[in-house]
Amino acid sequence: MTKISRLILRRFSHIRSYLNSFKKHEVENAVETFRDVAGITYAIAIPFLTIIAFGCLIYDIGYTDFYTQKVWFYSFWGWCYFFLAIVLLLRFVLTFSDLSNWRARVFNGLIILLIFYLQYILRSILQLSDGFFSLKLTLYVGSIFLFIVEGSNVLKGIYQRKINPALLFVGSFFLVIMAGAFLLMLPNATTRGITPIDAWFTSASAVCVTGLIVVDTATAFTTFGKFIILILIQIGGLGIMTFAGLLAYLSVGSVSFANQIALKDMLSSDRVGNVIGVVTRVIIVTITFEAIGAALIYSTLDDTFLASKSDRLIFSVFHSISAFCNAGFSTLTNGLYEFPVRFNYSLQMTIAALIVLGGMGFPIVFNLYLLIRTRITNIVRRLLKIPPKEHVAHILHTSSRLALTTSLILLTSGFIAYSILENNASLQQHPTLIGKIATSFFGAVTPRTAGFNTVDLTLLTLPTVMVYLLLMYIGASPGSTGGGIKTTVAAVAFLNMKTIILGKSRTEVFRTQISNESTNRAFAIILSSLLILGLTVLLISFNDSDKGLLKIAFESFSAFSTVGLSLGITADLSAFSKLVLSLVMLIGRVGTLTMLIAFVTPNKEKYYRYPTEDVLL
C-alpha cells in the first residue's frame, strides 16, 4: 500500500510539474505576443501620428493667420498629441530595459512630458488664455523639436541597413532641399508668391550655404519665410546628419559601430570612437561663435539703422548665422552694399571674422584649441613650478598647418591684389585709409565661399574678377561650412608640382611626407571639379549665351564653390540654367568625389599587379 501511494504521489507530482511548466510557457508566449503586437503598433502609430501633428503645424504656420483660432483644428491637433503621448508611453515602458543608460531614459521621459505639455498649450489657446503669442511660439518650437527627435529614430533604422555613408550624406541634403522648397512655397512664406523653380533654387542656395538668389530676400519673403531660410542655412552649414545623429544618440543612449562610421565620414573625422563627442562639440562651438557674433554685430548698429531693437536683434542673428555658415544671405536688398551698412567697417570686420572662423573647419578649430590649451597649461605649470606634462609631438596636425598656411597666403595675396587693382575703382567710394583697408580685407575674405558684398560687383575691374575666380575655386578648408576644392587640395597639388620640378621622389612638408593616396585624391578632386565647371558653363550657354562667357563662368564658379557672389545675372537666367546651378551647388557642397562615390560601387581589392611602365607625358 505504501509503494502504491508513493507511486501515485510521484505521478501526481509529475503531472503538477508539467501543468506548471505548461502554464509558465503559455504566460511567456502571451507576454511575448503582447510585446510583438505592441511593438508593431507603436512602430506604425508613432511615425503616423508624428507626421499628422507636424502637418497640423505646417498648416497653422503656412496657411492661416497667426492669431486666427480654429476650435475644431486645435482640438484635432490636441487629440493627435494625446494619442501620441500614450503610444510613446507604451514604447517607453516596454523598451525601458533596452535603453543603454540613464540619460536615454531621462531624455525619452522628457519627450513624453513635452507632448503632454504641448497638449496643455493647445487647450490654453482654445480657452483664450493670456500670453497667446508666447504659447503659440512654444507650441511651434516644441512641435519642430519633437518631429526632429522622432525623425532621428528613422535615421537610426537607416544606419542599421548599412547604406553607403556618401549616399546617405548626399541624400540628406537633397531631402532637406525638397522640404525647404515646399516650405518656401507656403502662402505665408512669401509676400507675392514664388514659382517652384525659384523656391527650389532658393532652398538649394540656403542648404548648400551658397547665397545666390533669384528673388530679393528682403522683399520677396515674409518674416516666416526668412526664418525658414535661416533654418535651412543652419542645417546646411552643419549638416542634417549632425543634428539627427546627436538626437539618435540621446534617444537610445548609444550608437552602433556602423552608425559611428557613417557619422565619422560625414564629419571628416579621423577617429571612430568619439564621434558623438565631436558632434556635440561642433554644435556647441557653432552656437557659441554665432551668439558672440550676433552680440558684436548688434553692438555696431545704431538706433537709426532699423526701427526697433527687435528688428536689429533679428538682423544681427540672421547675419551672424549666415556669415559663420559662409552662406552670404542678407536681409538687405543690396546686401552689405546697402547705404547704412556700406561704411560700417566694424560690422564688416565682425562678419569677416565669422567667415574666416566658419571657413577654417571644425577639425582645425579643435586642433588649434588643443594646441593653445596645452601651451597655456605648460606655462601655468612652469609658473607654479610644477613639472610640465609629457611633451606631445605634432599637436598641430599637418592638415591644420597646410590649411592655415594656405589660408593666410590667400588672404594676404587677395588683400594686396584688391588694394592695388581696385584703388582707382571700387575703393574710390571709401576715402579714408581705414575704409580702404577694411574694404580690401573684406574683398579678400568674401570670395572664400562667403558671398557677402560691400561693393557693386558689376563695377569690379577685369583683373579683380580673375583673382576672384581663383579664390572662389580654392575656397575654404576641409571640414568647414565652406565649399571649393579646399585649401589643402590646392596646397598638396602645389607641393607635388614643386617635388616634380625639383626632381624629388617624395612630397614633403613640415617634416612630414604626404602620402601618395592624398596626392592622388587631390588631383582627382581638381580634375573632377574642372570637368563639372566646364560642363556647367556649356549647359548654361545653351539658353543664356547672351549673358556673356565671363559672367556665366563667374556664376558657375560661384555656384560650385558655394560662394554666392554674382555679376548680376542670376535672376535673369532661364529655368533650365537655374536647375543646373542648383545641382552644381549641391555637388560643390557635398564634394565632387563624395557625389561620385555615392553612386559608384567600389571595386574589391585585387591581389595582383600588372607590369609597371612609364607613360610619355
C-alpha positions in Angstrom: 0.0 0.0 0.0 2.9 2.3 0.8 4.5 1.6 -2.6 1.2 2.3 -4.4 0.6 5.6 -2.6 4.2 6.6 -3.2 3.8 5.9 -6.9 0.6 7.8 -7.1 2.2 10.8 -5.4 5.1 10.7 -7.8 2.8 10.6 -10.8 0.8 13.4 -9.4 4.0 15.4 -8.8 5.0 14.9 -12.4 1.6 16.0 -13.7 1.7 19.1 -11.5 5.2 20.0 -12.7 4.0 19.5 -16.3 1.0 21.7 -15.7 3.1 24.4 -14.0 5.6 24.4 -16.9 2.8 24.5 -19.4 1.2 27.5 -17.6 4.6 29.2 -17.4 5.2 28.6 -21.1 1.8 29.9 -22.0 2.3 33.0 -20.0 5.7 33.6 -21.6 4.2 33.2 -25.0 1.3 35.5 -24.2 3.8 38.2 -22.9 6.0 37.8 -25.9 3.0 38.0 -28.2 1.8 41.2 -26.4 5.3 42.7 -26.8 5.4 41.9 -30.5 1.9 43.3 -31.1 2.7 46.4 -29.1 6.0 46.8 -30.9 4.2 46.7 -34.3 1.6 49.1 -33.0 3.9 51.8 -31.8 6.2 51.3 -34.8 3.4 52.2 -37.1 1.4 54.6 -34.9 4.3 56.9 -33.8 5.5 57.9 -37.3 1.9 58.2 -38.4 0.8 60.5 -35.5 4.0 62.5 -35.7 3.5 63.2 -39.4 -0.1 64.2 -38.8 0.9 66.5 -35.9 3.7 68.1 -38.0 1.2 68.5 -40.8 -1.0 70.4 -38.4 1.9 72.7 -37.6 2.7 73.3 -41.3 -1.0 74.1 -42.0 -1.1 76.5 -39.0 2.0 78.5 -39.8 1.8 78.3 -43.6 -1.9 78.8 -44.4 -3.6 80.6 -41.5 -3.2 83.9 -39.8 -1.1 83.7 -36.6 -3.8 85.0 -34.3 -6.7 83.0 -36.0 -8.3 80.4 -33.8 -10.0 77.4 -35.2 -11.6 75.3 -32.4 -12.0 72.1 -34.5 -8.4 72.3 -35.8 -6.8 72.8 -32.4 -9.0 70.1 -30.9 -7.9 67.7 -33.6 -4.3 68.7 -33.1 -4.6 68.2 -29.3 -6.1 64.7 -29.7 -3.2 63.8 -32.0 -0.7 64.7 -29.3 -2.7 62.9 -26.7 -2.7 59.6 -28.6 1.0 60.1 -29.5 1.9 60.6 -25.8 0.0 57.3 -24.9 1.8 55.3 -27.6 5.2 56.8 -26.7 4.5 56.0 -23.0 3.8 52.4 -24.1 7.1 52.3 -26.0 8.9 53.8 -23.1 7.6 51.1 -20.7 8.3 48.2 -23.0 11.8 49.3 -24.0 12.9 50.7 -20.6 15.4 47.9 -20.0 16.8 48.2 -23.6 17.9 51.9 -23.2 21.6 51.9 -22.6 21.9 54.5 -19.8 20.0 56.8 -17.5 20.5 59.8 -20.0 18.4 57.9 -22.6 15.7 57.1 -20.1 15.5 60.7 -18.9 15.5 62.0 -22.4 12.6 59.8 -23.5 10.7 60.6 -20.4 11.1 64.3 -21.0 9.8 63.8 -24.6 6.6 62.3 -23.2 6.2 65.2 -20.8 6.8 67.6 -23.6 3.9 66.1 -25.6 1.6 66.4 -22.7 2.7 70.0 -22.2 2.0 70.7 -25.9 -1.5 69.3 -25.5 -1.9 71.6 -22.5 -0.8 74.6 -24.6 -3.4 73.7 -27.2 -6.1 73.7 -24.6 -4.9 77.0 -23.2 -5.1 78.5 -26.7 -8.6 77.3 -27.1 -9.5 78.9 -23.8 -8.1 82.3 -24.9 -5.5 82.3 -22.1 -3.1 85.2 -21.6 0.2 85.1 -23.4 -1.2 83.9 -26.7 2.0 84.8 -28.6 4.3 83.0 -26.3 2.0 80.0 -26.1 2.0 79.6 -29.9 5.7 80.2 -30.2 6.3 77.5 -27.6 3.9 75.2 -29.5 5.8 75.7 -32.7 9.3 75.2 -31.2 8.2 72.1 -29.3 6.5 70.6 -32.3 9.5 71.1 -34.5 11.8 69.6 -31.9 9.5 66.6 -31.5 9.4 66.0 -35.2 13.2 66.1 -35.4 13.6 63.7 -32.4 11.3 61.1 -33.9 12.9 61.6 -37.3 16.2 60.7 -35.7 14.8 57.3 -34.8 14.1 56.8 -38.5 17.7 57.7 -39.2 18.8 55.0 -36.7 17.0 52.4 -38.7 18.6 53.7 -41.9 22.0 53.4 -40.3 21.4 49.8 -39.4 20.8 49.0 -43.1 24.4 49.8 -43.8 23.7 52.2 -46.6 26.7 53.9 -48.2 27.6 56.9 -46.0 28.3 59.0 -49.0 24.9 58.2 -50.5 23.3 58.9 -47.1 25.1 62.3 -46.9 24.1 63.4 -50.4 20.5 62.1 -49.9 20.1 64.1 -46.7 20.9 67.3 -48.4 18.6 66.5 -51.3 15.7 65.8 -49.0 16.3 68.9 -47.0 16.3 71.0 -50.2 13.0 69.5 -51.2 11.5 70.1 -47.8 12.8 73.7 -47.9 11.4 74.3 -51.3 7.9 73.1 -50.1 8.0 75.3 -47.1 9.1 78.4 -49.1 6.0 77.8 -51.4 3.6 78.1 -48.5 1.4 81.2 -48.8 2.6 82.8 -45.5 6.3 82.4 -46.5 6.3 84.9 -49.4 4.8 88.4 -50.0 3.6 87.8 -53.5 4.1 84.1 -54.2 7.0 82.2 -55.8 7.5 79.8 -58.6 8.5 76.2 -57.9 11.9 76.6 -59.7 12.7 79.8 -57.7 11.6 78.1 -54.5 13.9 75.1 -55.3 16.8 77.3 -56.2 16.4 79.4 -53.0 16.2 76.3 -50.9 19.3 74.8 -52.6 21.2 78.0 -52.2 20.4 78.1 -48.5 21.0 74.4 -47.7 24.3 74.5 -49.7 25.2 77.7 -47.9 25.8 79.5 -51.3 23.9 82.8 -51.3 22.9 83.1 -54.9 19.4 84.5 -55.1 16.8 84.7 -57.9 14.4 86.8 -55.8 15.1 89.5 -53.3 15.3 88.0 -49.9 14.4 91.3 -48.2 11.1 92.0 -50.1 10.0 88.6 -51.5 9.9 86.7 -48.2 7.9 87.4 -45.0 9.4 87.0 -41.6 8.3 83.4 -41.6 10.0 82.9 -45.0 13.2 84.4 -43.8 13.1 82.2 -40.7 12.8 79.1 -43.0 15.9 80.3 -45.0 17.8 80.8 -41.7 17.0 77.3 -40.5 18.0 75.9 -43.9 21.3 77.7 -43.7 22.0 76.4 -40.2 21.1 72.8 -41.2 23.1 73.1 -44.4 26.1 74.6 -42.6 26.4 71.8 -40.1 24.7 69.0 -42.0 21.4 67.5 -41.1 23.1 64.3 -40.1 25.0 66.2 -37.3 21.7 67.1 -35.5 20.0 63.9 -36.2 22.9 61.8 -35.2 23.1 63.5 -31.8 19.4 63.2 -31.2 19.5 59.5 -32.1 22.3 59.0 -29.6 20.3 60.8 -26.9 17.2 58.8 -27.5 19.0 55.4 -27.5 21.9 56.1 -25.2 24.5 54.6 -27.5 25.4 54.3 -31.2 26.4 51.2 -33.1 29.7 50.8 -34.8 28.1 51.3 -38.2 26.4 54.5 -37.0 29.8 55.8 -35.8 31.5 55.0 -39.1 28.7 56.8 -41.1 29.0 59.9 -38.8 32.8 59.8 -39.0 32.7 60.0 -42.8 30.3 62.9 -42.7 32.2 64.9 -40.1 35.6 64.3 -41.8 36.8 62.8 -38.5 39.9 60.6 -38.3 38.6 58.6 -35.3 35.6 56.4 -34.8 35.4 56.1 -31.0 34.5 59.6 -30.1 32.2 60.7 -33.0 29.3 61.7 -30.8 31.7 63.8 -28.7 32.8 65.5 -31.9 29.2 66.1 -32.9 28.4 67.7 -29.6 31.5 69.9 -29.7 30.6 71.0 -33.3 27.2 72.1 -32.2 28.4 73.9 -29.1 31.2 75.7 -30.9 28.8 76.8 -33.7 26.2 78.2 -31.3 28.9 79.9 -29.2 30.5 81.6 -32.2 27.2 82.6 -33.7 26.0 84.0 -30.4 29.1 86.1 -29.9 29.0 87.2 -33.5 25.3 88.3 -33.1 26.2 90.3 -30.0 29.1 92.0 -31.7 27.0 92.8 -34.8 24.2 94.2 -32.6 26.8 96.5 -30.8 27.8 98.0 -34.2 24.3 99.1 -35.1 22.9 102.5 -34.1 19.3 103.5 -33.4 18.8 105.0 -36.8 19.5 101.8 -38.7 16.3 99.9 -38.0 13.1 100.9 -36.3 13.2 98.8 -33.2 15.5 96.8 -31.1 13.8 93.5 -32.1 14.5 94.3 -35.8 18.2 95.0 -35.0 18.4 91.7 -33.0 16.8 89.7 -35.8 19.2 91.4 -38.3 22.2 90.5 -36.0 21.2 86.9 -35.5 20.5 86.3 -39.2 23.8 87.8 -40.4 25.8 86.1 -37.8 24.5 82.6 -38.7 24.7 83.4 -42.4 28.4 84.6 -42.0 29.6 81.7 -39.8 28.0 79.2 -42.2 29.5 81.1 -45.2 26.1 81.4 -46.7 26.1 85.0 -47.9 22.3 85.6 -47.4 21.3 89.1 -46.3 18.0 90.7 -45.3 19.0 93.8 -47.1 18.1 94.3 -50.7 21.7 95.2 -51.8 23.4 93.1 -49.2 26.1 94.8 -47.2 26.4 97.4 -50.1 23.2 98.9 -48.6 24.0 102.5 -47.7 23.8 102.4 -43.9 26.0 99.3 -43.8 28.4 100.1 -46.6 30.5 102.3 -44.4 30.0 100.4 -41.1 33.5 98.9 -41.0 33.1 97.5 -37.5 30.2 95.4 -38.8 32.1 94.3 -41.8 35.2 93.2 -39.7 32.9 91.2 -37.4 31.3 89.4 -40.4 34.7 88.8 -41.9 35.9 87.2 -38.7 32.9 84.9 -38.6 33.5 84.0 -42.3 37.1 83.1 -41.5 36.2 81.1 -38.4 33.5 79.2 -40.3 35.7 78.5 -43.3 38.6 77.3 -41.1 37.0 74.0 -40.4 36.0 72.3 -37.2 38.9 69.8 -37.1 41.3 72.7 -37.4 39.5 74.7 -34.7 39.6 71.8 -32.3 43.3 71.2 -33.2 44.1 74.8 -32.5 42.2 74.7 -29.2 44.2 71.7 -28.1 47.5 73.4 -29.0 46.6 76.6 -27.2 45.3 74.7 -24.2 48.5 72.6 -24.0 50.7 75.7 -24.3 48.8 77.7 -21.6 48.8 74.7 -19.3 52.5 74.2 -19.6 53.1 77.9 -19.0 51.0 77.9 -15.9 52.7 74.7 -14.6 56.1 76.3 -15.1 55.0 79.4 -13.2 53.7 77.3 -10.3 57.0 75.3 -10.5 55.1 72.1 -11.3 56.8 69.6 -13.7 55.2 70.0 -17.2 53.2 67.2 -18.6 54.7 64.8 -21.0 55.5 66.5 -24.3 53.3 65.5 -27.2 54.8 66.0 -30.6 52.8 67.2 -33.6 49.9 68.6 -31.7 49.1 70.7 -34.7 48.4 68.2 -37.5 49.9 68.6 -40.9 46.5 69.1 -42.4 45.9 72.0 -40.0 49.3 73.5 -40.8 48.7 73.3 -44.5 45.2 74.7 -44.3 46.2 77.6 -42.0 49.3 78.5 -44.1 47.4 78.3 -47.4 44.5 80.4 -46.0 47.0 83.1 -44.7 48.7 83.2 -48.1 45.4 83.5 -49.9 44.1 86.2 -47.6 47.3 88.2 -47.8 47.7 88.0 -51.6 43.9 88.7 -52.0 44.2 91.8 -49.8 47.2 93.1 -51.7 45.7 92.4 -55.1 42.4 94.0 -54.2 44.1 97.1 -52.8 46.1 97.6 -56.0 43.6 96.5 -58.6 40.6 98.4 -57.1 42.5 101.5 -56.0 41.0 103.6 -58.8 37.7 101.7 -59.0 35.5 100.5 -56.1 37.9 101.8 -53.4 37.2 105.4 -54.6 33.9 105.2 -52.6 35.9 104.9 -49.4 38.1 108.0 -49.0 39.6 107.1 -45.6 42.6 104.8 -45.1 40.6 102.7 -42.6 37.8 102.4 -45.2 40.2 101.2 -47.9 41.9 98.7 -45.6 38.5 97.3 -44.3 37.0 97.1 -47.8 40.2 95.4 -49.3 40.3 92.9 -46.5 36.6 92.1 -46.8 37.1 91.8 -50.6 39.8 89.2 -49.9 37.7 87.3 -47.4 34.3 87.1 -49.2 35.3 85.1 -52.3 36.4 82.4 -49.9 32.9 80.9 -50.1 31.2 83.7 -48.1 29.2 85.6 -50.7 28.7 88.9 -49.0 29.4 92.1 -50.9 30.3 95.6 -49.7 30.8 96.9 -53.2 28.9 96.7 -56.5 30.4 93.6 -58.1 29.4 94.6 -61.6 31.9 97.5 -61.3 34.9 95.4 -60.4 37.9 95.5 -62.8 38.6 92.5 -65.0 41.8 91.6 -63.2 39.9 91.6 -59.9 37.3 89.3 -61.3 40.0 86.9 -62.4 41.5 86.9 -58.9 38.1 86.2 -57.5 37.7 83.2 -59.8 40.9 81.7 -58.3 39.9 82.5 -54.7 36.4 81.1 -55.3 37.8 77.9 -56.9 40.2 77.1 -54.0 37.5 78.0 -51.4 37.7 77.1 -47.7 39.3 74.4 -45.6 38.2 70.8 -45.3 35.6 70.0 -42.6 34.2 73.6 -42.7 30.9 75.2 -43.8 32.5 76.5 -47.0 33.0 75.0 -50.4 35.6 75.0 -53.2 38.2 72.3 -53.9 39.6 73.2 -50.4 42.9 74.8 -49.3 44.6 71.5 -48.5 43.9 70.2 -52.0 45.5 73.3 -53.6 48.5 73.0 -51.2 49.1 69.3 -51.9 48.9 69.9 -55.7 51.3 72.8 -55.5 53.8 70.8 -53.3 53.6 67.8 -55.7 54.4 70.1 -58.6 57.3 71.5 -56.7 58.5 68.0 -55.9 58.4 67.1 -59.6 60.2 70.3 -60.7 63.0 69.7 -58.1 63.4 66.1 -59.2 62.5 64.7 -55.8 60.8 61.3 -55.2 58.7 62.3 -52.2 56.4 65.2 -51.4 57.3 66.5 -48.0 56.2 69.5 -45.9 56.6 70.4 -42.2 59.0 67.4 -41.8 56.2 65.1 -42.9 55.8 63.0 -46.0 52.5 63.4 -47.8 51.1 60.0 -48.8 50.5 59.0 -52.4 46.9 58.4 -51.6 46.4 62.1 -50.5 48.2 63.3 -53.7 46.1 61.1 -55.9 42.9 62.3 -54.2 43.9 65.9 -54.6 44.4 65.6 -58.3 41.2 63.6 -58.7 39.3 66.4 -56.9 40.9 69.0 -59.2 40.2 67.1 -62.4 36.6 66.3 -61.5 35.9 69.9 -60.4 37.2 71.2 -63.7 35.1 68.8 -65.7 32.0 69.8 -63.7 32.8 73.5 -64.2 33.3 73.1 -67.9 30.1 71.1 -68.2 28.2 73.8 -66.2 29.4 76.6 -68.4 28.4 74.6 -71.5 24.9 73.8 -70.3 24.2 77.4 -69.2 25.4 78.7 -72.5 22.6 76.8 -74.3 19.9 79.1 -73.2 21.7 82.1 -71.8 24.6 82.7 -74.1 23.6 86.3 -74.3 24.9 86.8 -70.8 28.5 86.6 -71.9 31.1 83.9 -71.2 32.8 85.8 -68.3 29.5 86.3 -66.3 28.5 82.7 -67.0 31.9 81.4 -65.8 31.8 83.6 -62.7 28.3 82.3 -61.9 29.4 78.7 -62.4 32.5 79.1 -60.2 30.3 80.8 -57.5 27.8 78.0 -57.5 30.3 75.2 -57.5 32.3 76.8 -54.7 29.1 77.7 -52.8 30.3 81.4 -52.7 27.1 83.3 -53.7 28.8 86.2 -55.5 27.3 87.2 -58.8 27.8 89.7 -61.6 24.1 90.3 -61.7 22.7 87.6 -64.0 21.3 85.0 -61.5 17.7 86.3 -61.5 17.6 86.6 -65.3 18.7 83.0 -66.0 16.3 80.5 -67.7 14.6 77.8 -65.6 17.0 75.2 -67.1 20.1 77.2 -66.1 18.7 77.7 -62.6 18.2 74.0 -62.3 21.8 73.3 -63.5 23.2 75.8 -61.0 21.2 74.3 -58.1 22.6 70.9 -58.9 26.1 72.3 -59.1 25.6 73.9 -55.7 24.7 70.6 -54.3 27.8 68.9 -55.8 30.0 71.7 -54.6 28.6 71.4 -51.0 29.0 67.7 -50.6 32.2 67.4 -52.7 32.8 66.0 -56.2 34.4 62.8 -55.0 31.6 62.2 -52.4 29.0 62.7 -55.1 30.7 60.1 -57.3 31.4 57.6 -54.5 27.7 57.8 -53.5 26.6 56.3 -56.8 29.5 54.1 -57.7 30.2 50.7 -56.2 33.8 50.5 -55.2 35.9 47.6 -56.7 37.1 44.8 -54.5 40.8 44.7 -53.7 42.8 42.9 -56.4 45.7 40.7 -55.3 47.7 41.1 -58.5 49.8 43.7 -60.2 50.4 44.5 -63.9 53.9 45.4 -65.1 54.8 49.0 -64.4 55.7 51.2 -67.4 56.3 55.0 -67.7 53.8 56.8 -69.9 55.0 59.7 -72.1 53.6 62.9 -70.7 
